[in-house]
Amino acid sequence: MLTRYCAPPGPSCTNLGSIPRPVRARSVCYRVLMRPSVFIDRDDTLNVNTDLPDQAWGTGRRGDLLNPAFVQLLPGALEACVRLRAAGFTLVVYTNQSGVAFGSGTLRDVDATNARLDELLTVDGERLIEAFYSSPCHPEGTCEPFNCAHDWRKPGAGMIVAAAAELEVDIERSWSVGDHTRDCQAGIAGGIAPQRALKIGPQDAFADLGEAADFIVRSSEQASGRGAPTTIVRLRAENAALLDEAAETVLSSGRAIAERTGVRVVRMEVRGGQVEAVLETHKLAAVGFAGELRRAVNRWAAARFGRGIFAEEPGKNPNADDDA
């Protein structure tokens, strides 16, 4: 899981040796094209916060959820994330966590809470959330060095801007969803179109993340004018290290095949010992794409390394999964 924090400004922050820093631990991942993202607020958008019992806050402020034992998904949140991922979006959580600035907890507590949420938003071993971005700062805080203003704190644009750069996000096709006005303001300040910054709640146009996700998927389909479903194909390597070494060539081959056959690639990447491609086409064409990519890559790898990368499988490709 990737968790990112802002670095508080000022001389008092030149030595943060006692503060746990986030570690970027991710599998090898190469991208063919910039991808649209949905930036999702955390508390009361993905998980319950307001309705948690008093025990959830410990000795901290009410609303500062820094105890992973009390993390529970809101109804429909998991299904909404699955639909957004299947539609080709990467999902990024962006969250103010000023409880750190007020002494309700530490960065380690934020990490643990995010990790529990990440665990709950994992399906069949696949993480739905690409990264977590958190701002522990507040100008009225009591704990140095986090008692400061920072542009990562919503409604500032810092988390959106940082994620867009680090994760290669197509910001023009991206969306944001949250239950506070500041969530929308941060998205807009970060370059998201105002009509794509969605506020959810009982009195809003979208009651919850599920309704917002349905609107995002429908709008994206209408904007692209596509009639074909979204299909996911996966090719698993016999040797993950060899695939990682050849990743750029594999993805270039996939792009060339897609251009030649008229298949639109929503997303294609190499990670976790497999190639995954999200395609705007029907299952039959997607399976054909996967088969041609396997054959082309194996021919190249046999000449280069003396062996293929993917298992040669006659007939239907069992590694091709569809998710319309």
Long-range contacts (C-beta under 8 A, 24 or more apart in sequence): 1-25, 1-114, 1-115, 1-118, 1-127, 1-129, 1-131, 1-132, 2-26, 2-130, 2-131, 2-132, 3-110, 3-111, 3-114, 3-131, 3-132, 3-133, 3-134, 4-131, 4-132, 4-133, 4-134, 4-159, 4-162, 4-163, 4-166, 5-107, 5-110, 5-133, 5-134, 5-135, 5-136, 5-152, 6-135, 6-136, 6-137, 6-150, 6-151, 6-152, 6-153, 6-158, 6-159, 6-162, 8-137, 8-145, 8-146, 8-148, 8-150, 9-148, 9-150, 10-145, 10-148, 12-144, 12-145, 13-145, 16-145, 19-106, 19-107, 19-145, 20-106, 20-107, 20-108, 20-111, 21-107, 22-107, 22-111, 26-271, 27-271, 27-272, 28-244, 28-247, 28-270, 28-271, 29-269, 29-270, 29-271, 30-247, 30-248, 30-251, 30-269, 30-270, 30-271, 31-168, 31-267, 31-268, 31-269, 32-251, 32-254, 32-255, 32-265, 32-267, 32-268, 32-269, 33-170, 33-265, 33-267, 33-268, 34-168, 34-169, 34-170, 35-88, 35-89, 35-90, 35-167, 35-168, 35-169, 35-170, 35-266, 35-267, 36-88, 36-89, 36-90, 36-169, 36-170, 36-173, 36-174, 36-175, 36-220, 37-89, 37-90, 37-91, 37-92, 37-130, 37-163, 37-164, 37-167, 37-169, 37-170, 37-174, 37-175, 38-84, 38-89, 38-90, 38-91, 38-92, 38-174, 38-175, 38-176, 38-177, 38-213, 38-216, 39-92, 39-93, 39-94, 39-159, 39-160, 39-163, 39-174, 39-175, 39-176, 39-177, 39-187, 39-190, 39-192, 40-81, 40-91, 40-92, 40-93, 40-94, 40-176, 40-177, 40-178, 40-209, 41-93, 41-94, 41-95, 41-176, 41-177, 41-178, 41-179, 41-180, 41-183, 42-93, 42-94, 42-95, 42-114, 42-117, 42-132, 43-95, 44-74, 44-179, 45-74, 45-77, 45-177, 45-178, 45-179, 45-183, 45-200, 45-209, 46-73, 46-74, 46-77, 46-81, 46-93, 46-117, 46-121, 46-209, 47-71, 47-72, 47-73, 47-74, 47-77, 47-117, 47-120, 48-72, 48-73, 48-74, 57-104, 58-104, 59-104, 60-99, 60-102, 60-103, 60-104, 60-105, 61-99, 61-102, 61-104, 63-99, 64-97, 64-98, 64-99, 64-102, 64-104, 64-105, 65-99, 65-113, 66-97, 66-99, 66-100, 66-104, 66-105, 66-106, 66-109, 66-110, 66-113, 67-105, 67-109, 67-113, 68-112, 68-113, 68-115, 68-116, 69-116, 71-113, 71-116, 71-117, 71-120, 72-120, 73-117, 73-120, 73-121, 74-208, 74-209, 75-208, 75-210, 76-208, 76-209, 76-210, 77-121, 77-208, 77-209, 77-210, 78-120, 78-121, 78-123, 78-128, 79-210, 80-208, 80-209, 80-210, 80-212, 80-213, 80-214, 81-121, 81-128, 81-129, 81-209, 81-213, 82-123, 82-128, 83-213, 83-214, 83-217, 84-213, 84-216, 84-217, 85-128, 86-230, 86-232, 86-278, 86-323, 86-324, 87-216, 87-217, 87-220, 87-221, 87-230, 87-266, 88-220, 88-230, 88-266, 88-267, 88-278, 89-174, 89-175, 89-216, 90-130, 90-167, 90-169, 90-267, 91-128, 91-129, 91-130, 92-129, 92-130, 92-131, 92-132, 92-133, 92-163, 92-167, 92-169, 93-117, 93-129, 93-131, 93-132, 93-133, 94-133, 94-134, 94-154, 94-159, 94-160, 94-163, 94-176, 94-183, 94-186, 95-132, 95-133, 95-134, 95-135, 96-134, 96-135, 96-153, 96-154, 96-182, 97-134, 97-135, 97-136, 98-135, 98-136, 98-137, 98-138, 98-141, 98-146, 98-153, 99-136, 100-136, 100-141, 100-143, 100-146, 101-136, 101-137, 101-138, 101-140, 101-141, 101-142, 101-143, 101-146, 101-147, 102-138, 102-141, 102-142, 102-143, 103-142, 103-143, 107-136, 110-134, 110-136, 130-167, 131-163, 131-166, 131-167, 133-159, 133-162, 133-163, 134-159, 135-159, 154-180, 154-182, 154-183, 154-185, 154-186, 155-181, 155-182, 155-185, 155-186, 155-189, 156-186, 156-189, 157-186, 157-189, 157-190, 157-191, 159-186, 159-190, 160-186, 160-187, 160-189, 160-190, 160-191, 160-192, 161-190, 161-191, 164-190, 164-191, 173-220, 175-216, 177-206, 177-209, 177-212, 177-213, 177-216, 224-280, 226-264, 226-280, 228-280, 228-281, 228-282, 229-280, 229-281, 229-282, 229-283, 229-322, 229-324, 230-266, 230-278, 230-279, 230-280, 230-323, 230-324, 231-278, 231-279, 231-280, 231-281, 231-282, 231-283, 231-285, 231-286, 231-322, 231-323, 231-324, 232-276, 232-277, 232-278, 232-279, 232-286, 232-321, 232-322, 232-323, 233-276, 233-277, 233-279, 233-286, 233-287, 233-289, 233-290, 233-317, 233-319, 233-320, 233-321, 233-322, 234-274, 234-275, 234-276, 234-277, 234-290, 234-319, 234-320, 234-321, 235-274, 235-275, 235-290, 235-293, 235-294, 235-310, 235-317, 235-319, 236-273, 236-274, 236-310, 236-311, 236-319, 237-273, 237-274, 237-275, 237-309, 237-310, 238-308, 238-309, 238-310, 238-311, 239-309, 240-272, 240-273, 242-301, 242-305, 242-309, 243-270, 243-273, 243-274, 243-275, 243-309, 244-270, 246-297, 246-300, 246-301, 246-304, 246-305, 246-309, 249-297, 249-300, 250-275, 250-293, 250-297, 250-309, 251-275, 253-293, 253-296, 253-297, 253-300, 254-289, 254-293, 257-289, 257-292, 257-293, 257-296, 258-289, 261-285, 261-288, 261-289, 261-292, 263-289, 274-319, 283-320, 283-322, 283-324, 286-320, 286-322, 287-316, 287-317, 287-320, 290-317, 290-319, 290-320, 291-317
